[in-house]
């Protein structure tokens, strides 16, 4: 009997958080090994373990921070490895695992359904199969349409074969909110800053990828007379506020900055204000050099990047719904009410506490990472806000840079790698952990209230 009990303990399945964390680590490790091989570099030489690992982490965690110029350093094989890592990281390890399960077994086991449902934050286990198929088909359709539109510019500029490959690569990178580019010009999308076809296509790809698969699912399965969920309405309203608000901030602060929007026409300034606002939402493409943004614009960018996109999406950050809930809670307290309501629905205290937990954890990690980077970069002339920009960009899996990442010492790059991994995987695992614990019953033991002064 004792042996049977021990075997049962040994066979106990891993929880969702562990499966996702180890799954992403395995993908990163495989990617890093492949990128180290001579076949992955344009020069045909071995790539250093740190460079390969950093690139693999950045691609799998759909960030976009790089230590070498992707378009020049990597060979065609290396670029294929990177885009595969981006696609797997963007859709999520669990989605790709389920896809393989469907191909091999033609059905999903109950455990598969539970794991995927937890990774997307849904409770309808029966609808997981339909959701995964919609995600995969929708992704293929959107990325295909994006590649087709981008090819209108890239094929004339780079030729048919190369232009088509560039179109597909950047469409996937934009939809997955990765921000990797292989144009080889060193300024991301700067060469197309005034091109509405490229910029608007990339913006729509970024927004569609960052809006969240549960929202997608509602739109695809919409029936006449059906009402959208409160969550979908919440995300759409917040997305509109973030995009328009961010564009206004960029336009106001950068309108006359000769290094960014100053030399553009009226329409181009508006276009690039919106592009910067959208790309702050964890996309990582840059139409203007973020290193020369004004200090005020960078400060606004820190908040935008930290917030990120919608939950269960290709975007990173703590998620706009998380920030939105905290803002609603703050407003409710400020006006002297007890119940936190949105569209005649009450947001529970448990939800608010989980949102606060995620934000506090991310803030603590950001502060610690910034302090470590500041310490190891003490011999460099580095602006504090620029260093913070890199750290938050990594932690929120954005990929925008103030130009520091390639020149940072090895220790700082390792810190950024950890922030990218936690930003993509850690938030998911912490969320799953908090969701699981929230279902537990409260302790029977209750202590007396503590009178603690606040504010």
Secondary structure, 3 states (H helix, E strand, C coil): CHHHHHHHHHCCCCCHHHHHHHHHHHHHHHHHHHHHCHHHECCCCCCCHHHHHHHHHHHHCCCCCCCCCHHHHECHHHHHHHHHHHHHHHHCHHHHHHHHHHHHHCCCCHHHHHHHHHHHCCCCHHHHHHHHHHHHHHHHHHHHHHHHHHHHHHHHHHCHHHHHHHHHHHHHHHHCCCCCCCCCCCCCCHHHCCCHHHHHHHHHHHHHHHCCHHHHHHHHCCCCCCCCCHHHHHHHHHHHHHHHHHHHHHHHHHCCCCCCCCCCCHHHHHHHHHHHHHHCCCCCCCCCCHHHCCHHHHHHHHHHHHHCCCCCCCCCCCCHHHHHHHHHHHHHHHCCCCCEEECCEEECHHHHHHHHHHHHHHHHHHHHHHHHHHHHCCCCCCCHHHHHHHHHHHHCCCCCCCCCHHHCCHHHHHHHHHHHHHHHHHHHHHHHHHHHHHCCCCCCCCCCCCCCCCC
